[in-house]
Amino acid sequence: MKLVNWRVGELVNGLAVRLRSRLARRLEVSSNHRVVNSAIRQLDRGFTMIELLVVVSLIVILATMGLTQYRASVIHAREATLKEDLFRMRDAIDQYYADKGKYPATLDALVSDGYVRKLPEDPFTHNSTSWQAVPAEPDPNNPAAEAGVFDVKSGSDETALDGTRYSEW
């Protein structure tokens, strides 16, 4: 890699030397040494303000595009995590119902009875206590029995990338 950089640098320096000598030869014809010296000094100055502004504006445009893509990917990852957490908790509720014949009284009952190790943290509220429990329909054969938790939803009021609310998932 260093060899390639050295060769490119050598090529650029060679082109600059040739350009200076051609410019000097053309300007020597006019026999005005001040013009030759000022032209050579202009070649040695570096970048103009317009060149720098163009480069900076391109960098800003690329950074803005990258930042936008990064933010969208973060939201997409949070949405995927929320979907997975909801799936796992709903599966645990179904297993609880299959084992015990009733729905858990609270989401904490899933943890205490060993169906989940702990309640996951909602990726949008950053809290494990913000889950919204949907109560089950009361049993018509036993109206005095506790209804329990039939479903779980996110406690977030935010809107997803597809336009739906996370609390409706």
C-alpha positions as CSV (number, residue, x, y, z in Angstrom):
1,M,0.0,0.0,0.0
2,K,2.9,2.3,0.8
3,L,4.4,1.6,-2.5
4,V,1.2,2.6,-4.3
5,N,0.9,5.8,-2.3
6,W,4.6,6.6,-3.0
7,R,4.1,6.1,-6.7
8,V,0.9,8.2,-6.8
9,G,2.7,10.9,-4.9
10,E,5.7,10.7,-7.2
11,L,3.3,11.0,-10.2
12,V,1.5,14.0,-8.8
13,N,4.8,15.7,-8.0
14,G,6.1,15.0,-11.5
15,L,3.0,16.4,-13.1
16,A,3.3,19.6,-10.9
17,V,6.9,20.1,-11.9
18,R,6.1,19.7,-15.6
19,L,3.2,22.1,-15.3
20,R,5.3,24.6,-13.5
21,S,8.1,24.4,-16.2
22,R,5.6,24.7,-19.0
23,L,3.9,27.7,-17.4
24,A,7.3,29.2,-16.7
25,R,8.4,28.8,-20.3
26,R,5.2,30.4,-21.6
27,L,5.5,33.3,-19.3
28,E,9.2,33.8,-20.0
29,V,8.3,34.6,-23.6
30,S,6.6,37.7,-22.2
31,S,9.9,38.3,-20.4
32,N,8.0,39.6,-17.3
33,H,9.6,37.9,-14.3
34,R,7.0,39.2,-11.9
35,V,4.3,37.4,-13.8
36,V,6.3,34.1,-13.7
37,N,7.0,34.4,-10.0
38,S,3.4,35.2,-9.2
39,A,2.1,32.3,-11.3
40,I,4.5,29.9,-9.7
41,R,3.5,31.2,-6.2
42,Q,-0.2,30.6,-7.1
43,L,0.6,27.0,-7.9
44,D,2.2,26.6,-4.5
45,R,-0.6,28.2,-2.5
46,G,-2.8,25.2,-2.2
47,F,-6.6,24.9,-2.5
48,T,-8.9,27.8,-3.3
49,M,-11.8,28.7,-1.1
50,I,-14.3,27.4,-3.7
51,E,-12.5,24.0,-3.8
52,L,-12.6,23.7,-0.1
53,L,-16.3,24.7,0.1
54,V,-17.1,22.0,-2.6
55,V,-15.3,19.3,-0.6
56,V,-16.8,20.4,2.7
57,S,-20.3,20.5,1.2
58,L,-19.9,17.0,-0.3
59,I,-18.8,15.7,3.1
60,V,-21.8,17.3,4.8
61,I,-24.2,15.7,2.2
62,L,-22.6,12.3,2.7
63,A,-22.7,12.6,6.4
64,T,-26.3,13.6,6.4
65,M,-27.3,10.6,4.3
66,G,-25.3,8.3,6.5
67,L,-26.9,9.7,9.7
68,T,-30.4,9.3,8.3
69,Q,-29.7,5.7,7.4
70,Y,-28.2,5.1,10.8
71,R,-31.3,6.5,12.6
72,A,-33.6,4.4,10.4
73,S,-31.6,1.2,11.1
74,V,-31.7,1.9,14.9
75,I,-35.5,2.3,14.8
76,H,-35.8,-0.8,12.7
77,A,-33.7,-2.8,15.2
78,R,-35.9,-1.6,18.1
79,E,-39.0,-2.6,16.2
80,A,-37.6,-6.0,15.6
81,T,-36.7,-6.3,19.3
82,L,-40.2,-5.3,20.3
83,K,-41.8,-7.8,18.0
84,E,-39.6,-10.6,19.4
85,D,-40.3,-9.6,23.0
86,L,-44.1,-9.5,22.4
87,F,-43.9,-12.9,20.7
88,R,-41.9,-14.5,23.6
89,M,-44.3,-13.0,26.3
90,R,-47.4,-14.1,24.4
91,D,-45.9,-17.6,24.0
92,A,-45.2,-17.7,27.8
93,I,-48.8,-16.6,28.5
94,D,-50.1,-19.4,26.2
95,Q,-47.8,-22.0,27.9
96,Y,-49.1,-20.8,31.3
97,Y,-52.7,-21.2,30.2
98,A,-52.0,-24.6,28.7
99,D,-50.3,-25.8,32.0
100,K,-52.6,-24.3,34.5
101,G,-55.9,-23.9,32.7
102,K,-56.1,-20.2,33.5
103,Y,-54.4,-17.0,32.5
104,P,-51.7,-15.5,34.8
105,A,-53.0,-12.8,37.2
106,T,-50.2,-10.4,36.2
107,L,-47.2,-10.4,34.0
108,D,-45.0,-10.9,37.1
109,A,-46.7,-14.3,37.6
110,L,-44.9,-15.4,34.5
111,V,-41.6,-14.6,36.2
112,S,-42.5,-16.1,39.6
113,D,-43.7,-19.3,38.0
114,G,-40.6,-19.7,35.8
115,Y,-42.1,-19.1,32.4
116,V,-39.8,-16.3,31.7
117,R,-36.6,-15.3,33.6
118,K,-37.5,-11.7,33.7
119,L,-39.8,-9.3,31.9
120,P,-38.0,-7.8,29.0
121,E,-37.4,-4.0,28.8
122,D,-39.6,-2.3,26.2
123,P,-37.2,-0.9,23.6
124,F,-39.1,2.3,23.2
125,T,-40.0,3.2,26.8
126,H,-36.8,1.7,28.2
127,N,-38.8,0.2,31.1
128,S,-39.9,-3.3,32.0
129,T,-42.9,-2.1,33.9
130,S,-44.6,-0.2,31.1
131,W,-46.1,-3.2,29.4
132,Q,-49.8,-2.9,29.0
133,A,-51.6,-6.1,30.0
134,V,-54.9,-7.0,28.2
135,P,-57.3,-8.7,30.5
136,A,-59.0,-12.0,29.4
137,E,-62.7,-12.3,29.0
138,P,-64.4,-13.4,32.2
139,D,-65.2,-17.1,32.4
140,P,-69.0,-17.5,32.1
141,N,-68.9,-20.8,34.1
142,N,-67.1,-19.1,37.0
143,P,-67.8,-15.4,37.0
144,A,-66.1,-14.9,40.4
145,A,-62.8,-16.2,39.0
146,E,-60.0,-13.7,38.3
147,A,-59.8,-12.9,34.5
148,G,-56.0,-12.8,34.2
149,V,-53.8,-11.5,31.5
150,F,-54.8,-12.6,28.0
151,D,-52.4,-10.5,25.9
152,V,-49.6,-7.9,26.3
153,K,-48.9,-4.7,24.4
154,S,-46.2,-2.0,24.4
155,G,-46.7,1.0,26.6
156,S,-45.1,3.3,24.0
157,D,-47.2,6.1,22.4
158,E,-44.8,6.4,19.5
159,T,-45.6,5.6,15.9
160,A,-43.8,2.8,13.9
161,L,-42.1,3.2,10.6
162,D,-45.1,1.6,8.9
163,G,-47.5,4.2,10.4
164,T,-49.1,2.0,13.2
165,R,-48.7,2.7,16.9
166,Y,-46.5,0.4,18.9
167,S,-49.2,0.1,21.5
168,E,-51.4,-1.7,18.8
169,W,-48.9,-4.4,18.0
